[in-house]
Amino acid sequence: MEAAAATAATKGNGGGGARAGAGEASGARKKRGPGPLATAYLVIYNVVMTAGWLVIAVGLVRAYLAKGSYHSLYYSIEKPLKFFQTGALLEILHCAIGIVPSSVVLTSFQVMSRVFLIWAVTHSVKEVQSEDSVLLFVIAWTITEIIRYSFYTFSLLNHLPYLIKWARQAGLYSISLPNKYNFSFDYYAFLILIMISYIPLFPQLYFHMIHQRRKVLSHTEEHKKFE
């Protein structure tokens, strides 16, 4: 659910999560920006996270080209996905110690919701790993995070390319009317729809896990009876 919200909202600077508008973060930096040491650390952190999500993106593309199908692509990027998404927990610490001017509560909620989805649902329920719905949120996260972390990196270096600023603020993958095809596409609205789709999806995944647990336990009890 957080994937779409994280993209739709303009976030804070320096790997701190979703977490404040670009103008607000800019004003906060002018008032009390991080010191040189903290800035250097945040640049390194954001460069590493950008590279990590690029690795995930390349892994997805390579797996798709090799298989010729988008089914079960999760397995090709499972390890880096878990590592770099879990690495986002550091963003809560960044907010807590004050090197990033974002809300600790909001950042915690957004980061933990993703970590929960990765470990408590996708990792724990093996059956859902081959579902297309998993690939859907992985792709959404990958696009979001590549743009987000690169935006933070260049902002900290005070050298923000227009393309990244444009992709971060508005118009990403959107098609506006009028055009010769008489067709429009709003990427912002698309991500909101993905976010809404998580509402019916999560209970299905959770109850499927409960069902599988009961099934395994019932087989175990039956086996004990025959012994």
N, C-alpha and C positions, 0 to 999 in steps of 0.2 A: 504494500500500500504506500509505503514511503517513497518508492521509486519515482512515481509520478509527481508526488508532492514536492520531492527534492528538486526535480527539474523545473516544475512550474514556478516555484518560488525562487526569487533571486537571493542568493545566499551570501554569507559572510566571507571574509578573506582569510587565507592562510590555513586551510584544512580544518576549519572549525566546525564544519557541518552546515546545515541548511539555513542558512541559519540566521542571516540578516541581509537586508537589501544592500545593493552595491553602494548606493549613496550613503546609507547609514554606516556601513563599514568604512567607507572613505572618510567620513567625518570623524569616526572613532579613531582612525589611524592618525589623523591630524592632531587630535587631542592627546592621545597617549598610545602611540604605536609601539610595537614590540621593540626591544633593544636590539643591537647588532647581533648578539649571540642568538637570541630567540628568532630573529629574522632569518639568520643563516640556517638554523635548525628547521624552520618551517619551509624554507625553500627546498632543502634536501628531502624533507618528508613528502612534499607535494610532487617533486620530481619523481621520487620512487613510486608514489601511488599512481601518477600519470602513466609511468612506464609499465606498472603492473596491469593496469586496465587495458593498455595497448596490447600487452601479451595475451590477455584474455580475448580481445577482439581478433587478433591474428590467429589465435588458436581455433576460434569458432569458424573463421573463414577457411582455414586450412582443412579442418575436419569436414566442413561442408563440401569442399572441392574434392576431397579424397573419397567421401562416401556417396556424393551425388544426392544426398538427402539431408534434410534438417532434423530428422528424427534422432533422438538420443545423442545430440551433440553435447549435452551436459557433461558426459563422461570425459570429453576431450579437454575440458577446462576446469574440472572439479577442484583439483588441488590449488591452482593459483586463485580461483574464485574464493575458496574458503580462506586462504591466507590473506589476501588483500582486503576482503570485506571485513574480516576479523581485525585487521590492522586499523580499520577506521575507529576502533574503540579508543585509540589515542586522541581522537578529536574531542572526546569528552574530557580527557585530561587537559587538553589545550585550553578549553573553556574554563575548567575548574581553577587552573593556576593563573588565568588572566592574560595569557599571551595571545588569545583570540577573543575579540569582543562579541561573543555570541552567548545565547542562553544555554546554561548547563542542562536545564530540564528538557528544552526542545531538542537539543543535540542528542541527549541521552535517549530520548524516546525514538528519534529517527534512526540512530545508529543501532540501538538494541532491537528495533523491529526487524531490521535486515538480518542481524546476527541470529535472531531467533528463527527467522524464516530459513536461513541457511542450515543451522545446526539442529534445531529442535524439530523441524519439519522435513526439509529436503534430505539432510544427512541421515536422519533417524528412520524415515520411511522410504526404504529402498525402492518400493514400487512406483513412487511418484517421480523418480529421477528420470525416467524415460518419457514422462508426459510433456506434451508440447507447451503446456502452461508454464513449466519451469523455464524452458528456453525463452519464453516471452519476457519474463521479468529479468532474466540474465541479460538479454539484449538491451532492454530499457536501462538497466543499471549501467551497462558498459558504455553506452552512448553518453549517458548523464555524467558519469564519473570522469571520463576522458576530458570532456569539456570543462567540468567543474575544477578538477585539480590543475589543469593547465591554466585556467583562468586565475586561480589563486597564485600559481607560480609566477606568472608574468606580472600580476598585480604587485606582488611583493618586490619584484625587481624594478617596479615603476616603468615597465615597458610592455604595455598591453597591446598586442596586434589587433587591428580592427576586426579581422575575421573571427577571432576568439571572442571578442567583446560582443559582436553581432550574434554569434551562436549562443552565447550565454544569456543575452538579454531578450532577444525577440527574433522571430522569423525563422527559427531553425526548422528545416525540412518542411516549411509551409508553402502552400501555393495559394496566391490571392487572386480574386476576381477583380477586373475582367481579364480573361485570356481567351485564346482562340478555341480552347477545348471546353469552355464554359464549365470549368471544374475547379473546386477549391478544396484545400486540405489544411487543417489547422493542427500542427503537431502538438501544441499545448493541449487542445481538447482531446487529441488522441491519447496522450499520456494520462489525462484525467480518467478516460474510459478504462485504461489499463488498471489504474488505481481502484476504480469502482469494481472491476472484475475480480479483484482480490477478495471482496466481501463474500460472494458465494463460493469462491474457490477454497478459502482457508478452512471453513467447517468441513468441507468434503475431504480435504487432506487429513484433517485431524481425526474425524470419525472413521476414516479408512484405516488409520493407524490403530485406533482402538479395536476395530473389527479384527485386524490382523493379529493383534495381541491376544484377543479372546480365542481366536482360532488356534493359535500356537499353544496356548494354555490348555485348551480342551483336548488337543491331541496328546499333550503330556500327561494329563489326568487319565485318559483312556489307556495309554501305554502302561501306567502304573497299575491300573486295575488288572490287566492281563498278567502282570508280573506276580 
